[in-house]
Amino acid sequence: MYGSLMLWLALAISLSGLGRWKAALTVVAAGGAWLWLWHPAGIAWGWPESCALGLLLGGGLAPWTHHQQRAQALRGHRQRLEELQQVYRDGQERLEQLTRDNLSTEQRITGLIELYQFTKEASMLLRVPELFRALQEHAGRSLPYGHMSFIQVAAGSPGLSVQGAILSSRRATEERQELVQREADELLPHERALLAHVQRSTAAVWICAADAATVVPDLPWPADQSSLAWVPLSAEGQPIGLLIFGDLAQEFLPQAIIIGRQLALQLQRVLLYQQVEALAVTDGLTKLSVRRHFLDRGREELIRARRHHHPVSLLLIDIDHFKQLNDQHGHLAGDVVLRSVAAILKATVREIDMVARYGGEEFVALLVETDRPRAVQAAQRIRAAVAREPLRAYDEVLAVTVSIGVAAFPDDSEELAELVDLADQALYQAKAAGRNCVIAYGQPAP
């Protein structure tokens, strides 16, 4: 009996080793109790022998029980690891969303700051090209476009006729943009199609090349742009312009609309100022600028030309034998001649040039970025246009000619008053040479 007890204890201790003793003793006790209470051998052998036999029969359950506990613990660890991994993934997604939201918020803040700066600066500008340069500077920092164009149209005009120069901005680098100015008749094919489209729909639109056929069926797609967005500009229900963006991401369209609306407000103010200014600085008979306004603008232009090292030329134009024409045909016929010559001058020079009635039958023109040789060519075109155009004054057809004197900046002088004086000297030479001719200051008479 005692030998069996010692065997039972030795086996129990050996099974209990290194942390498994609780499971081993539990198995031994349970096995012994079962044999002693329920198995016939337990009644015959007694308690120690029953426990020893229980150990032999049930002790094999200890490693299995321990394995099950380890497996259950491992499953718990794996489940916890999966939960932690899911928490990590959720955190990563949340972090990425916060980063995107933060970037979007920063972009919106930048856009609002640039819009405020543009509004502040634009409120002091009085010319459309200056307004577009300010837009180029501030919108370029908040809108990632590749190309931007502004087309001004005459308010209330049928067919949205282009008024003024077409202004374009192309992003050369991340920090530098190029300003391009085109004449009104130099519309690109896609610009012409969009002008026709906004007559039917005034909504701001963003499209990519794949959607062009469904939105604007007749749109010639520009090969160098992946997307187009346009914002029609209006004032008091009348179209006044069109703002076109190339390669602008779709998510920036709402910001482009806000900028377009602000541009429309500023453009409306500029146009109103120009109308008021025209009443104050325009000659009532010829609709040209008056002398005072020409001198003010001319000084500004010479300052700009000096800063950018551009040539400028001044033309002084006088109608030949005008006093004799007035005496012979009357002042009403003289007024018709003045209006007709003024119209020819406006039609012959470029829109960026300045033309004014200088006094009496004299006119003056300032040709920007034009040197002496090209100024003489322009003067010859004016002279020829007046000479070949028969002027009808009521019931009479009058033959009219002009004489023109030319002076150049900076070759002849850098002061506007002196340029006028030198051009007047050249004009005097042209009169002395027989009239209906062009003479540049310092050049011999023909």
C-alpha positions as CSV (number, residue, x, y, z in Angstrom):
1,M,0.0,0.0,0.0
2,Y,2.7,2.4,1.0
3,G,4.8,1.5,-2.1
4,S,1.8,2.4,-4.2
5,L,1.4,5.6,-2.4
6,M,5.1,6.5,-3.0
7,L,4.7,5.6,-6.7
8,W,1.6,7.8,-6.9
9,L,3.4,10.8,-5.2
10,A,6.5,10.4,-7.4
11,L,4.4,10.3,-10.6
12,A,2.3,13.3,-9.4
13,I,5.5,15.3,-8.6
14,S,7.1,14.4,-11.9
15,L,3.9,15.5,-13.8
16,S,3.6,18.7,-11.8
17,G,7.1,20.0,-12.8
18,L,7.6,23.6,-14.1
19,G,4.2,25.1,-13.6
20,R,2.0,22.1,-14.5
21,W,1.6,20.9,-10.9
22,K,-1.9,22.2,-10.5
23,A,-3.2,20.4,-13.5
24,A,-1.3,17.2,-12.6
25,L,-2.6,17.1,-9.0
26,T,-6.1,17.8,-10.2
27,V,-5.9,15.0,-12.6
28,V,-4.5,12.6,-10.1
29,A,-7.1,13.5,-7.4
30,A,-9.9,13.3,-9.8
31,G,-8.7,9.9,-11.2
32,G,-8.2,8.5,-7.7
33,A,-11.6,9.7,-6.5
34,W,-13.3,8.2,-9.5
35,L,-11.7,4.8,-9.0
36,W,-12.2,4.7,-5.3
37,L,-15.8,5.8,-5.3
38,W,-17.2,4.3,-8.5
39,H,-14.9,1.6,-9.8
40,P,-14.9,-1.8,-8.1
41,A,-11.1,-1.8,-8.0
42,G,-11.2,1.3,-5.9
43,I,-13.2,-0.4,-3.2
44,A,-10.8,-3.4,-3.0
45,W,-7.6,-1.4,-3.3
46,G,-8.3,1.5,-1.0
47,W,-7.7,5.1,-1.4
48,P,-3.9,5.3,-2.2
49,E,-4.0,2.5,-4.7
50,S,-7.0,4.1,-6.4
51,C,-5.1,7.4,-6.7
52,A,-2.1,5.6,-8.1
53,L,-4.2,3.8,-10.7
54,G,-6.1,7.1,-11.4
55,L,-2.8,8.7,-12.0
56,L,-1.9,6.0,-14.5
57,L,-5.3,6.2,-16.2
58,G,-6.0,9.9,-16.0
59,G,-2.5,11.4,-15.9
60,G,-2.3,11.3,-19.6
61,L,-5.0,14.0,-19.7
62,A,-2.6,16.6,-18.2
63,P,-0.6,17.3,-21.3
64,W,-3.7,17.4,-23.4
65,T,-5.4,19.8,-20.9
66,H,-2.3,22.0,-20.8
67,H,-2.2,22.0,-24.6
68,Q,-5.8,23.1,-24.8
69,Q,-5.1,25.9,-22.3
70,R,-2.1,27.0,-24.4
71,A,-4.2,26.9,-27.6
72,Q,-7.0,28.9,-26.0
73,A,-4.5,31.5,-24.8
74,L,-2.9,31.6,-28.2
75,R,-6.3,32.1,-29.8
76,G,-7.0,34.9,-27.4
77,H,-3.6,36.5,-28.2
78,R,-4.3,36.3,-32.0
79,Q,-7.8,37.8,-31.6
80,R,-6.3,40.6,-29.6
81,L,-3.6,41.1,-32.2
82,E,-6.2,41.3,-34.9
83,E,-8.2,43.8,-32.9
84,L,-5.0,45.9,-32.4
85,Q,-4.2,45.6,-36.1
86,Q,-7.7,46.8,-37.0
87,V,-7.4,49.7,-34.5
88,Y,-4.0,50.5,-36.2
89,R,-5.6,50.4,-39.7
90,D,-8.5,52.6,-38.5
91,G,-6.0,55.0,-37.0
92,Q,-4.0,55.1,-40.2
93,E,-7.1,55.8,-42.3
94,R,-8.2,58.5,-39.8
95,L,-4.8,60.1,-39.9
96,E,-4.8,60.1,-43.8
97,Q,-8.3,61.6,-43.7
98,L,-7.2,64.3,-41.2
99,T,-4.2,65.0,-43.4
100,R,-6.4,65.4,-46.5
101,D,-8.8,67.6,-44.5
102,N,-5.9,69.7,-43.2
103,L,-4.5,70.1,-46.7
104,S,-7.9,71.0,-48.0
105,T,-8.4,73.5,-45.2
106,E,-5.0,75.0,-45.8
107,Q,-5.9,75.4,-49.5
108,R,-9.2,77.0,-48.7
109,I,-7.4,79.4,-46.3
110,T,-4.8,80.2,-48.9
111,G,-7.5,80.8,-51.4
112,L,-9.4,83.2,-49.1
113,I,-6.2,85.1,-48.3
114,E,-5.3,85.4,-52.0
115,L,-8.9,86.4,-52.8
116,Y,-8.8,89.1,-50.1
117,Q,-5.4,90.4,-51.4
118,F,-6.8,90.4,-55.0
119,T,-9.9,92.3,-54.0
120,K,-7.8,94.8,-52.0
121,E,-5.4,95.4,-54.8
122,A,-8.0,95.3,-57.6
123,S,-10.1,97.9,-55.9
124,M,-7.4,100.5,-56.7
125,L,-6.9,99.5,-60.3
126,L,-8.6,101.3,-63.2
127,R,-7.5,99.4,-66.3
128,V,-8.5,95.9,-67.4
129,P,-4.9,94.7,-68.2
130,E,-3.9,95.8,-64.7
131,L,-6.8,93.9,-63.3
132,F,-5.8,90.7,-65.1
133,R,-2.2,91.0,-63.9
134,A,-3.4,91.2,-60.3
135,L,-5.6,88.2,-60.9
136,Q,-2.7,86.3,-62.4
137,E,-0.5,87.0,-59.4
138,H,-3.0,86.1,-56.7
139,A,-5.0,83.3,-58.5
140,G,-1.7,81.7,-59.5
141,R,-0.8,81.1,-55.9
142,S,-4.2,79.5,-55.0
143,L,-5.3,77.7,-58.2
144,P,-3.1,75.0,-59.7
145,Y,-4.0,75.8,-63.3
146,G,-1.7,75.4,-66.3
147,H,-3.3,78.1,-68.4
148,M,-5.8,81.0,-67.8
149,S,-7.4,83.3,-70.4
150,F,-9.7,86.3,-69.9
151,I,-12.0,87.4,-72.8
152,Q,-13.9,90.6,-72.3
153,V,-17.1,91.0,-74.3
154,A,-19.1,94.1,-75.0
155,A,-22.0,94.2,-72.6
156,G,-25.3,93.6,-74.4
157,S,-23.7,93.0,-77.8
158,P,-25.2,90.4,-80.0
159,G,-23.1,87.3,-80.4
160,L,-20.8,88.3,-77.5
161,S,-18.3,90.3,-79.6
162,V,-14.9,90.5,-78.1
163,Q,-13.9,93.9,-76.6
164,G,-10.3,94.8,-76.0
165,A,-7.3,92.5,-76.0
166,I,-7.4,88.8,-75.1
167,L,-5.3,88.3,-72.0
168,S,-3.7,84.9,-71.2
169,S,-1.5,83.6,-68.5
170,R,0.6,80.4,-68.9
171,R,2.4,78.8,-66.0
172,A,6.0,78.5,-67.1
173,T,7.3,77.1,-63.8
174,E,5.8,76.7,-60.3
175,E,6.7,80.3,-59.4
176,R,6.7,82.1,-62.8
177,Q,3.8,82.8,-65.1
178,E,4.0,84.3,-68.6
179,L,1.5,87.0,-69.7
180,V,0.4,86.9,-73.3
181,Q,-1.8,89.5,-75.0
182,R,-3.6,88.8,-78.2
183,E,-5.7,91.0,-80.5
184,A,-9.5,90.6,-80.4
185,D,-9.5,88.8,-83.8
186,E,-7.0,86.2,-82.5
187,L,-9.4,83.9,-80.7
188,L,-8.3,80.3,-80.5
189,P,-10.7,77.7,-81.9
190,H,-11.8,76.4,-78.4
191,E,-12.2,80.0,-77.1
192,R,-14.5,80.8,-80.0
193,A,-16.6,77.6,-79.4
194,L,-16.9,78.4,-75.7
195,L,-18.0,82.0,-76.4
196,A,-20.8,80.5,-78.5
197,H,-21.7,77.9,-75.8
198,V,-22.0,80.5,-73.0
199,Q,-24.7,82.3,-75.0
200,R,-26.9,79.2,-74.4
201,S,-25.7,78.3,-70.9
202,T,-24.2,80.6,-68.3
203,A,-23.2,77.9,-65.9
204,A,-19.6,77.4,-64.8
205,V,-18.4,74.0,-66.1
206,W,-15.4,71.7,-65.7
207,I,-14.8,68.9,-68.3
208,C,-12.0,66.6,-69.4
209,A,-11.3,65.6,-73.0
210,A,-13.5,62.4,-72.7
211,D,-16.6,64.5,-71.7
212,A,-16.2,67.3,-74.3
213,A,-18.4,65.8,-76.9
214,T,-21.4,65.4,-74.6
215,V,-21.1,68.9,-73.0
216,V,-19.9,71.0,-76.0
217,P,-20.3,68.9,-79.1
218,D,-18.5,71.3,-81.5
219,L,-15.6,72.1,-79.1
220,P,-12.2,71.8,-80.8
221,W,-10.2,70.3,-77.9
222,P,-6.7,72.0,-77.3
223,A,-4.1,69.3,-77.6
224,D,-1.9,70.7,-74.9
225,Q,-4.6,70.6,-72.1
226,S,-6.1,67.7,-70.3
227,S,-9.1,69.6,-68.9
228,L,-11.0,72.8,-69.4
229,A,-13.0,74.9,-67.0
230,W,-14.8,78.1,-67.7
231,V,-16.6,80.7,-65.7
232,P,-18.9,83.2,-67.5
233,L,-18.8,86.7,-66.0
234,S,-21.9,88.9,-65.9
235,A,-23.0,92.2,-64.5
236,E,-26.7,93.1,-64.0
237,G,-27.7,90.1,-66.1
238,Q,-25.5,91.1,-69.0
239,P,-22.4,89.0,-70.0
240,I,-19.2,91.0,-69.7
241,G,-16.5,88.4,-70.0
242,L,-15.4,84.8,-69.9
243,L,-12.7,83.3,-67.7
244,I,-11.1,80.0,-69.0
245,F,-8.8,77.6,-67.1
246,G,-6.7,74.9,-68.6
247,D,-5.4,71.9,-66.7
248,L,-7.3,72.8,-63.5
249,A,-8.2,70.0,-61.1
250,Q,-12.0,69.5,-60.8
251,E,-12.0,70.1,-57.0
252,F,-10.9,73.7,-57.5
253,L,-13.8,74.7,-59.7
254,P,-15.8,76.2,-56.7
255,Q,-12.8,78.3,-55.9
256,A,-12.5,79.4,-59.5
257,I,-16.2,80.4,-59.5
258,I,-15.6,82.6,-56.5
259,I,-12.6,84.2,-58.1
260,G,-14.7,84.7,-61.3
261,R,-17.5,86.4,-59.4
262,Q,-15.0,88.8,-57.7
263,L,-13.4,89.5,-61.1
264,A,-16.8,90.3,-62.5
265,L,-17.5,92.8,-59.7
266,Q,-14.1,94.5,-60.2
267,L,-14.5,94.5,-63.9
268,Q,-18.0,96.1,-63.6
269,R,-16.4,98.9,-61.4
270,V,-13.6,99.4,-64.0
271,L,-16.0,99.6,-66.8
272,L,-18.2,102.2,-64.9
273,Y,-15.1,104.2,-64.2
274,Q,-14.1,104.1,-67.8
275,Q,-17.5,105.4,-68.8
276,V,-17.3,108.3,-66.4
277,E,-13.7,109.0,-67.4
278,A,-14.7,109.0,-71.1
279,L,-17.2,111.7,-70.4
280,A,-14.6,113.8,-68.7
281,V,-11.6,113.2,-71.0
282,T,-13.2,112.7,-74.4
283,D,-13.5,115.3,-77.0
284,G,-17.2,115.7,-77.8
285,L,-16.8,116.2,-81.5
286,T,-14.1,113.5,-82.4
287,K,-14.7,111.1,-79.5
288,L,-10.9,111.1,-79.0
289,S,-9.1,111.9,-75.8
290,V,-8.6,115.5,-74.9
291,R,-5.1,117.1,-74.8
292,R,-4.9,117.1,-71.0
293,H,-5.7,113.4,-70.6
294,F,-3.3,112.5,-73.4
295,L,-0.5,114.3,-71.6
296,D,-1.2,112.6,-68.3
297,R,-1.4,109.1,-69.9
298,G,1.6,109.9,-72.1
299,R,3.8,110.7,-69.0
300,E,2.8,107.4,-67.4
301,E,3.6,105.5,-70.6
302,L,7.1,107.1,-70.8
303,I,7.8,106.1,-67.2
304,R,6.8,102.5,-68.0
305,A,8.9,102.6,-71.2
306,R,11.9,103.9,-69.3
307,R,11.6,101.2,-66.7
308,H,11.3,98.3,-69.3
309,H,13.6,99.9,-71.9
310,H,11.0,100.0,-74.5
311,P,10.9,102.6,-77.4
312,V,8.0,104.9,-77.9
313,S,7.2,107.3,-80.8
314,L,5.0,110.4,-81.0
315,L,3.2,111.5,-84.1
316,L,1.8,115.0,-84.5
317,I,-0.8,115.1,-87.3
318,D,-2.2,118.2,-88.9
319,I,-5.0,118.5,-91.6
320,D,-3.7,120.3,-94.6
321,H,-5.4,123.6,-95.6
322,F,-8.1,123.1,-92.9
323,K,-8.7,126.9,-92.5
324,Q,-9.2,127.2,-96.2
325,L,-11.6,124.3,-96.1
326,N,-13.6,125.9,-93.3
327,D,-13.8,129.2,-95.1
328,Q,-14.9,127.6,-98.3
329,H,-17.3,124.9,-97.2
330,G,-18.3,126.2,-93.7
331,H,-17.7,125.0,-90.2
332,L,-20.2,122.2,-90.4
333,A,-18.2,120.6,-93.2
334,G,-15.1,121.2,-91.1
335,D,-16.6,119.3,-88.3
336,V,-17.4,116.4,-90.6
337,V,-13.7,116.4,-91.7
338,L,-12.5,116.4,-88.1
339,R,-14.7,113.4,-87.2
340,S,-13.7,111.5,-90.3
341,V,-10.0,112.0,-89.8
342,A,-10.4,111.0,-86.2
343,A,-12.2,107.8,-87.2
344,I,-9.4,106.9,-89.6
345,L,-6.8,107.5,-86.9
346,K,-8.5,105.2,-84.5
347,A,-9.0,102.5,-87.1
348,T,-5.3,102.7,-88.3
349,V,-3.4,102.6,-85.0
350,R,-3.4,99.7,-82.6
351,E,-5.6,99.6,-79.6
352,I,-2.7,99.8,-77.2
353,D,-1.6,103.1,-78.8
354,M,-3.1,106.5,-77.6
355,V,-4.7,109.0,-80.0
356,A,-6.0,112.4,-79.0
357,R,-7.2,115.7,-80.4
358,Y,-4.4,118.1,-79.6
359,G,-6.2,121.3,-80.6
360,G,-8.0,122.7,-83.6
361,E,-7.1,120.6,-86.6
362,E,-4.2,118.9,-84.9
363,F,-4.1,115.3,-83.6
364,V,-1.4,113.5,-81.6
365,A,-0.7,109.7,-81.3
366,L,1.7,107.9,-79.0
367,L,2.8,104.5,-80.4
368,V,4.0,102.3,-77.5
369,E,6.9,99.9,-78.0
370,T,7.5,101.4,-81.5
371,D,10.9,102.7,-82.7
372,R,11.5,105.5,-85.2
373,P,11.5,103.4,-88.4
374,R,8.2,101.6,-87.5
375,A,6.7,104.9,-86.4
376,V,7.4,106.4,-89.8
377,Q,5.8,103.3,-91.5
378,A,2.7,103.8,-89.2
379,A,2.6,107.5,-90.1
380,Q,2.7,106.7,-93.8
381,R,-0.2,104.3,-93.4
382,I,-2.2,107.0,-91.7
383,R,-1.3,109.6,-94.4
384,A,-2.2,107.2,-97.2
385,A,-5.5,106.2,-95.5
386,V,-6.7,109.8,-95.2
387,A,-5.6,110.7,-98.8
388,R,-7.4,107.8,-100.4
389,E,-10.6,108.1,-98.4
390,P,-13.1,110.6,-100.0
391,L,-14.8,112.5,-97.2
392,R,-18.4,113.3,-97.8
393,A,-19.6,116.5,-96.1
394,Y,-23.3,116.7,-96.7
395,D,-23.7,117.2,-100.5
396,E,-20.0,117.6,-101.2
397,V,-17.1,115.1,-101.5
398,L,-13.9,116.6,-100.1
399,A,-10.3,115.5,-100.8
400,V,-8.3,115.8,-97.6
401,T,-4.6,115.2,-96.8
402,V,-2.5,115.4,-93.6
403,S,1.1,116.2,-92.8
404,I,2.8,114.2,-90.0
405,G,5.9,114.9,-87.8
406,V,7.6,112.1,-85.9
407,A,9.8,112.1,-82.7
408,A,11.2,109.1,-80.9
409,F,11.8,108.1,-77.3
410,P,14.5,107.8,-76.1
411,D,16.5,108.7,-79.2
412,D,15.3,112.3,-79.6
413,S,14.2,113.0,-76.0
414,E,13.0,111.4,-72.8
415,E,10.5,114.1,-71.9
416,L,7.0,114.1,-73.3
417,A,6.8,117.9,-73.7
418,E,10.1,118.0,-75.6
419,L,8.9,115.1,-77.8
420,V,5.8,117.1,-78.7
421,D,8.0,120.1,-79.5
422,L,10.4,118.1,-81.7
423,A,7.5,116.4,-83.5
424,D,6.0,119.9,-84.1
425,Q,9.3,120.9,-85.7
426,A,9.3,117.9,-88.0
427,L,5.6,118.7,-88.8
428,Y,6.7,122.2,-89.8
429,Q,9.2,120.7,-92.1
430,A,6.6,118.5,-93.7
431,K,4.4,121.5,-94.3
432,A,7.3,123.4,-95.9
433,A,8.0,120.4,-98.1
434,G,4.6,120.6,-99.7
435,R,2.3,118.9,-97.2
436,N,0.8,115.4,-97.5
437,C,4.1,113.8,-96.3
438,V,5.8,112.4,-93.2
439,I,9.1,113.6,-91.7
440,A,10.9,112.3,-88.7
441,Y,12.8,114.7,-86.5
442,G,16.4,114.9,-87.5
443,Q,15.7,113.3,-90.9
444,P,16.0,115.2,-94.2
445,A,12.9,116.3,-96.0
446,P,11.9,114.2,-99.0
